[in-house]
């Protein structure tokens, strides 16, 4: 089996069907260029039609491939400056180390983060540490995969409060044109998604989520149809209903298909 996805990317194909391509009320622009000496420039901007609020970022990136190093500088319209230094596959194959800092000249606020990621066949894991004077916050995640089956765990530990802030589990199954993803977040939120590539042009997705202590269930269906190489149509329909009604609707949908 190839390298399994990171924990955050479990169920990503279904998430993309629901979330990508619905930029209503927003105007977005992304521009990427690369200079002759290898420096990459990326400019992103968005404008909210209703509020007229404009946000943007400017990013420069330079890679030293022979040393496995990547240097990145970021600036946002909120006047936040960011620096990233990354080294990959040099200490050992599959290991990535990343150091991030941000600084806001207006407020003087500073922050730092150290990220580690390791991925090889059958396993993909990482540990991130948010540096804080009160005590670092540790984020960890690991995913193991075997013959299409995936299992993962994600946690966050707040050392300042000496408590576990997050504890999530996920189990799934993935093939070339079908993906099943189920999860339990903090023992209180349960959910899952199904993604299927019906043919080369049509993709469909279904998701379902329920929170302990509530009799309401979040349910949605979505589809994407590729008209040609440059145009596609996406349809998404969320529902918030009781579990019994939700299963009735799901059965009717599957029978219609």
Residue, then its C-alpha position, 0 to 999 in steps of 0.5 A: x500500500x502507498x503512504x496513507x493520507x494525513x489525519x486531516x485528509x481522511x475523507x477529503x474527497x467527500x469534503x471537496x465535493x461539499x465545499x469546493x466551487x461554492x464561492x457565492x458572494x465572494x470574488x477570488x483571485x490567485x496569481x502564481x509566478x516564478x522568477x529565473x532564479x527559482x523564487x516563487x511568488x504567490x498572490x491571493x486576494x478575495x473580496x466579500x460582495x456583501x461587506x466589501x471587505x478585501x483580504x489578501x496575502x503575498x508569499x515568496x518561496x525559495x527552495x534549495x533542493x540539494x539541501x532539502x530546504x525551503x524558505x517561505x515569507x508571508x505577508x497579509x493585509x492584516x499586517x501579519x508577517x510570517x516566516x517558515x523554514x522547512x527541511x525534508x528527506x535529509x535527516x532521514x527519508x520521509x521525515x519533514x521538519x518545519x519551523x514557523x514564526x509570525x509577527x504582528x507589528x501593530x500589536x507586537x504579538x509573536x508566535x512560533x510553531x515547530x512541526x514534524x511529519x513522518x510518512x512511509x509505507x503503511x504509516x503517516x504521522x506528525x507532531x506539532x508544538x505551539x510555542x507559548x510562554x504559559x506552556x506549549x500546546x502539543x498536537x499529534x496525529x497518526x494514520x496507519x493503512x493496510x490493504x485499503x483499510x485506514x485507522x487514525x488517531x488525533x489529539x491535542x494536549x494543553x500543557x498550561x492546563x495539564x489536560x487533553x483538549x482533543x481526542x479523535x478517532x477515525x476508521x475508513x476504507x479507500x479504493x480507487x473510486x470509493x472511499x468510506x470515512x467514519x469518525x468520533x470526536x471527543x467521544x461526543x460527535x459521531x459521523x461519516x462520509x461516503x465518496x464514489x466516483x461513478x465514472x470519469x465525469x460524475x462524482x457523488x458524496x454523502x455525509x452524516x453527523x450526530x452529536x451526543x445529547x441531541x436528537x438532530x442529525x446533520x445529513x447532506x448529499x452532493x455531486x459534481x459533474x465534469x462538463x469538459x476539461x475546464x467546466x464543471x457543475x457542483x450540487x450540494x444539499x444539506x439537511x438538519x433533521x431527526x435520525x428517523x427522517x434522515x434514514x428514510x430520506x437516504x433510502x429514497x435517495x439510493x433507490x432513486x439512483 
